[in-house]
Amino acid sequence: MSRPPRRATAGRLWGRIFGRDKGAAVGRGAGANPAAAGPSAHLFPGIRWLPPRRGTAAFLTAYSEMPWLRAAAGKVAGSLATVPWRVLRSAAGGALPGHPLEVLLSAGTLPNQEGLPGLTGLEVRKVTFLHLDLVGEAFWLLERNGAGVPVATWPLPPHWVSDLPTAQRPSYRLSVPGAFQGEIPARDIIPFRDVDPARPYERGSGLGAALADELDADEYAAKYIGAFLANRARPDLVVTGSQEQPLTPEEAARLEAAWSQRFEGPDNAGRPFFSSGPLAVTEIGQSFRDSQMRELREFERDTIVSVYGLPPEKLGILQNSNRATIEAADYFFAKEVLRPRLTLFREVLQQRLAPQFGPHLRLDFDNPVAEDAEFRRQVMAAAPQHFSQAEIRELAGLPPQKEGSR
């Protein structure tokens, strides 16, 4: 189904948010929910919506700078982004292929006449899941056509959202550095959140904050190794004469020249040195083995992987793996890592986005959990008479048998 035409005035809004137009702030506009002092206003009179947590931008930047965080976060977000979505008529109804909501979830954002950058649907979903995992919240800004129907989703970095809606102010405050300061009606923002149990009605809580110390420790260890290899302006050896016969400055200079000439380069490694006088050689430095740097980095790596709930095999960590654990890793990854995140994502879309396309719509995703092949093999072995040759060949990974062949 083709994308519905966009509203003529929509380009100015995106231009102002993404830096093309620094005009006045967006007002509440049509569609904003009216302020209503319901029971929650009396139950939580002291609630004050806070700005993004300290370090939010730093955790997002860490994705591009810390290898194991990128490996874990990228593996999860990339896998989640590839899962197909579909729209159903109702809980018991059939699929609606090509529905505008399905198009919206798969199409992403396209460059418009103002030259704003576009993202594919895969990129929109991936960056959304990265935001949600790293800092515990993500936001979509909806672009609408002339009929008010959403036709594009723009992911907003969480640190751009400076304030959340309240009963008295039903709008989000956006603060885009150097480009936009203003309010967006709550109806035009889709928020996703990993709830903080200590502050469930405020900002989300992501894995980045939980891993802050581990990430810092691994980064410092990596910088230490880099400085170590760069020599830190410190010699590995100090060569001196004896107390009875110290080296003169002229002798030290000649010895340095002879030492460098004889031992520099890989071809000269291990060559002996013969001296006509007494010399004292003092080794300066610390090996990685002495500092247990390798063990420290492996510990921090394993902590990051464990907090993400990833089987180590999914990141190529195979020291304690065998074929059985490698095969089980895919099943565990899909069941315990992907499906819970997709279920949370679907619930938000079902409650906040689907109603904007009409009643009696239901969103669903393709279940990423593959059928347990080992269980099927055991069942087939126990009662092969209940399965056709075609089913057995399919489980074995063989092509369908040609007609007339045995």
Buried (B, 14 or more C-beta within 10 A) or exposed (E): EEEBEBBEEBBBBBBBBBBBBEEEEBEBEEEBEEEEEEEEBEEEEEBEBEBBBEBBBBBBEBBEEBEBBBBBBBBBBBBBBEBEBBBBEEEEEEEBEEBBBBBBBBBBBBEBEBEBEBBBBEBBBBBBBBBBBBBBBBBBBBBBBEEEBBBBBBBBBBBBBBBBBBBEBBBBBBBBEEBBBBBBBBBBBBBBBBBBEEEEEBBBBBBBBEBBEBBEBBBEBBEBBEEBEEEEEEEEEEBBBEEEEEBEEEEBEEBEEEEEEEEEEEEEEEEEEEEEEEBEEEEEEEEBEEBEBEEBBBBBBBBBBEEBBBBBBBBEBEEEBEEEBEEBBBBBBBBEBBBEBBEBBBEBBBEBBBEBBEEEBBBBBEEBBEEEEEEBEEBBEEEEEEBEEEEBEBBEEEEEEEEEEE
